[in-house]
Amino acid sequence: MSKLTDVPTKRQTMKRILVLLTLAIAGMVTSVTAAQAEVVSNYTVSYAYAGFVSCANGGAGEYMTGRIDAHNLITSTVNGNVDTWQFQFQPHGSLVGRITGDTYQLTGLTRGTYTDSLQDDHRTLTYVNSYQLIGPGPDNNLLVREIAHVTINDDDEVVIDHDDWSVECN
């Protein structure tokens, strides 16, 4: 998604799920079976952002540019016949409005769990995503929340697919 205010389509949601599943599977291949949580990945990545934010500029919207740093942490725990992955992505940064020159602060957290039954290949993915873009003055703030859950049976069929989004300007 190129804009902070975009609501993803089903295709984008499935792409996100497939990326998370790919990360989880890649981590499984390199992990060692343990009874306690093992850190699989712990790093910070920095990237440039440019996109339109409809809540900015007093609700008139404007393009923003800036740098976002995201701390990513993934752990894995194997207990019995279940492999459980916990992940946390925490972005933060500053964006500047191209019209107003106002500086906005970005903060957020995505936290989730991926479980894989080693016995029957039943998998679930659940995550909660929340981020805020906080600007100066009234009506310049953006709040995005998402709660998602996917269950995949041992025939690789998605049997539960729930994705609930909300986007607020305040």
C-alpha positions in Angstrom: 0.0 0.0 0.0 1.4 3.4 -0.9 -0.9 5.5 1.3 -1.4 5.4 5.1 -5.2 5.8 4.5 -5.6 3.0 2.0 -7.9 0.1 3.1 -6.5 -3.1 1.7 -8.4 -5.2 -0.7 -8.9 -9.0 -0.1 -6.0 -9.6 -2.6 -3.7 -7.3 -0.6 -4.8 -8.9 2.7 -4.0 -12.4 1.3 -0.7 -11.1 0.0 0.1 -9.9 3.5 -0.9 -13.2 5.0 1.2 -15.1 2.5 4.2 -12.9 3.2 3.8 -13.5 7.0 3.4 -17.3 6.4 6.5 -17.3 4.2 8.5 -15.5 6.9 7.2 -18.0 9.4 8.1 -21.0 7.3 11.5 -19.6 6.4 12.2 -19.2 10.2 11.0 -22.7 10.9 13.5 -24.1 8.5 16.4 -22.4 10.3 15.2 -22.7 13.9 16.1 -25.3 16.4 13.4 -27.1 18.3 13.2 -25.8 21.9 10.8 -25.8 24.8 11.2 -22.0 25.3 10.8 -19.1 23.0 13.8 -18.6 20.7 14.5 -15.3 19.0 14.4 -16.0 15.3 14.7 -12.5 14.1 15.3 -9.2 15.9 16.3 -6.2 13.7 15.4 -2.6 12.8 14.9 -1.5 9.2 14.6 2.0 7.9 12.8 3.1 4.8 11.6 6.2 3.0 7.9 7.0 2.8 5.9 9.2 0.4 2.1 9.1 0.2 -1.1 11.0 0.6 -2.7 11.3 4.0 -6.3 12.5 3.9 -6.5 13.6 7.6 -3.5 16.0 7.2 -3.8 19.7 6.5 -6.9 20.2 8.6 -8.7 17.4 6.8 -8.0 18.7 3.3 -5.2 16.1 3.0 -1.7 16.4 1.7 1.3 14.4 0.5 3.8 13.5 3.2 7.4 12.4 3.0 9.8 11.1 5.6 11.7 8.2 7.1 10.1 5.3 9.1 12.1 3.0 11.3 10.5 -0.4 12.1 11.7 -2.7 14.8 10.8 -6.3 14.0 10.9 -9.2 16.5 10.0 -12.8 15.8 10.2 -15.7 18.3 9.4 -19.4 18.0 8.4 -21.9 20.6 7.8 -25.7 20.0 5.7 -27.5 22.6 4.6 -31.0 21.9 3.1 -31.0 18.4 2.6 -27.2 18.1 5.0 -24.7 16.7 4.1 -21.2 17.8 5.5 -18.0 16.4 5.1 -14.6 18.0 5.8 -11.5 16.0 5.9 -7.8 16.7 6.5 -5.0 14.2 6.9 -1.5 15.7 7.2 1.5 13.3 8.0 5.0 14.4 9.2 8.1 12.5 8.5 11.6 11.3 6.7 12.7 8.2 6.5 16.3 6.8 3.6 17.7 4.9 4.5 18.9 1.4 1.9 21.8 1.5 2.0 22.9 5.1 5.5 21.9 6.2 3.9 20.5 9.3 5.7 17.6 11.1 3.7 14.5 11.9 4.9 11.7 14.3 4.2 8.1 13.4 3.9 5.4 16.0 2.4 2.0 15.9 2.4 -1.7 16.8 1.5 -4.9 15.1 1.5 -7.9 17.3 0.5 -11.4 16.3 0.7 -15.2 16.6 1.1 -17.9 14.0 0.6 -21.5 15.1 1.3 -24.6 13.1 0.2 -28.1 14.2 3.1 -30.5 13.5 0.6 -33.4 13.7 -2.1 -32.4 11.1 -0.8 -29.3 9.4 -3.6 -27.1 10.8 -2.4 -23.4 10.9 -3.8 -20.2 12.3 -2.6 -16.6 12.1 -4.0 -13.8 14.3 -2.7 -10.3 14.5 -3.7 -6.8 15.8 -2.3 -3.8 14.0 -2.6 -0.2 15.2 -0.8 2.9 14.2 -1.2 6.7 14.7 0.0 9.6 12.7 -0.1 12.6 15.1 0.0 16.1 13.6 -0.2 19.7 15.0 -3.6 21.3 15.8 -7.1 19.8 15.5 -8.3 17.3 13.0 -4.8 16.4 11.7 -4.5 12.9 13.4 -4.9 9.6 11.7 -5.7 6.3 13.6 -5.8 3.0 11.8 -6.7 -0.3 13.6 -6.9 -3.8 12.1 -7.7 -7.2 13.7 -7.2 -10.2 11.5 -7.5 -14.0 11.9 -7.0 -16.8 9.4 -7.4 -20.5 9.9 -6.1 -23.0 7.3 -6.9 -26.7 7.5 -4.7 -29.6 6.6 -6.0 -29.5 3.0 -4.6 -25.9 2.7 -8.1 -24.5 2.6 -8.9 -21.2 4.3 -11.7 -22.1 6.6 -11.9 -18.8 8.6 -10.8 -15.4 7.2 -11.6 -12.4 9.3 -10.1 -8.9 8.6 -11.7 -5.9 10.3 -10.3 -2.4 9.6 -11.1 1.0 11.0 -9.7 4.4 9.9 -10.4 7.6 11.8 -9.4 11.2 11.4 -9.6 13.3 14.6 
